[in-house]
């Protein structure tokens, strides 16, 4: 079978991690399938590897912006697939070509268009237009596909609540690279890393910066903890900034309250350094209001970080009993749960132990195997 995988939408964060891991572990499966991997020009550098069953094709147009990518997918991609005699197309970013009879599988990675949280309703005009367009294209893509894959039950439920009829669907969890993400306890490993970034004792949040990730509420909670926790404790964010206006709002707030030096924005740090960051933190706090999976939660658990997380799904689905949950829209509630946990070493130890055990449920081997099973079965629909 000839399988095409469209990776052109993966530009940062979890989307890149997912594609790289999926391709790596598909290559390890003992099959005769041929894979055509469609990338942008920058994406080829990120995803390319040599393998006799993998061919990489790179295109300039989809790397020029959202509208260019959508036009390329709808107008030019079908002819590429036809020339290459592709049997099945896998589109792991909500949208697939609508005007082709080729067998298609779409994965719903972004459920923000289907979110009804207060944060999603405070978007500006252009983000609202973008989300409405993505929602419409996602619904059409599901209707035109033989199968939809969701990375969590929550993602499937939110999509179904929109009223779209889903013919066939599977939930396939993302995985974890256990060779990279595991506990690092020795000071000889963690101290040089902390010194590199000027870190002491700190609370951590890892995610790309977007409004629905709810960084601001966590920052407000941290300020509320003044004199309730060690005044040397830092709050550290790691991830690419996709909303400069949101970032500026937070910086103004921090300056007003004198917290510029205690809240650190590391930006996008190298992927191989993330395990040290997770292992070195005192707590990992995840206040997001909208996720399809929450990959950094699994990474943090695998490194032994104690988890405090938003009570909104899919966070409880992913972490189960390995986290303490809070109302992400209530800074007072977030502050209280942080304060209470920091004062309870036994609770921190229990969270760390349960997180390590829960992380065992996720593996890229299973993700690749289950995804391939869907790809193989879709021909019969």
C-alpha positions, 0 to 999 in steps of 0.5 A: 500500500502507498501511504501519503502523510501531509506534514506541512502544517507542523511548525512547532511544539507538539505538532512537530514532536508528533510527526517526528515520532510517528514517522520514526516508529512507523519506519520500525514496523515490519511492513511492505508499505511505501510512505510518501512524506509531504513537507515544507522546505523547512519541514524537510530539514526537521523530518527527513531521514533515510529509509528505503520505504520513505520518500520525502517531497518538499514544497515551497507554497505551503510554507508561505502562510496559512492561506497558501497552505490551504490553497496548496492542499485543496488545489495542487495536492490532489494532483500530486497524490494522483501522479504518485498513485497513492492509496491512502492520505493521512492528514494529521492537522484537521484539514484534508483535500476536499475534492478528491475521491482518494481514501482519506484519514484526518486527525483532529489535532486542534479542537480550539475551533470547537471550544466554548471556554471563556478564554476562547470567547475573548479572541480578537477579530482576526483570530475569531475569523481564523477559528471559524474558517478552521472549524468549517474546514475541519467539519468538511474534512471529517465528512469527506474522510473515511476515518477520523482519528482523535488523540483523546476522547475529549477531542472526539466528544467536543467535535461531536457536540458541534453537530458533525456526523462522524462516520468512523472514528478512533481514539489514538493517544500520542506517546512518549520517548522513554529514552529521552524522558525519564527521571534525572535526579543527580545534581551533576546533571541538573545543576549545570542545566539550571546554571545555564538558564539562571534557575533556582527552585521553580514552578514550571509550565511548558507550552507554546504561548497562546491565549487559551493556554491560560498563562496569565491566570497562572501568573496572577496566581503566582503573584497572589502567593507573595509571602505565602511561598518561598520568595526565591521561588521562580515561575518558568515558562518554556515554549514558542510565543505565538501571541505577542500581544498576550505576552506584552499584556503579561509583561506589563502586569509583571512590571506593575507588581514587581515580578519581572525577575521571578517570572522567566520566559525561556522561549523555545529551548532545545528539545533534548533539554526538556527532560532536565527542565521537567526533572528540575522543577518543584512543580509542573503546573498546566492551566490550559483551557483547551487541549486535544491531548497535552503532550507536555503533561506526559513528558513531565510525568515521565520525568517524575515532575509532580503535576498540578493541572486544569480540571478541564478535559482532557487533562484528567483523561491523560493524567488520571490520579497522577495530578491534582486538579484546579479551576483554570479560570480562578487564580485564587484557586490555582494559588491555593492548590500550589500553596497547599501542595508546596507545604506537603512534601508527602503529596509531592512525592506521591504525585511524582510516583503516580506520574511515573506509573501513569506515563507508562501507559503512553508509547510512540510504538503503540501510537504508530501501530494503532495509526497504521492499523487505521490506515490499513483498515480504511480501504474497506470503508 
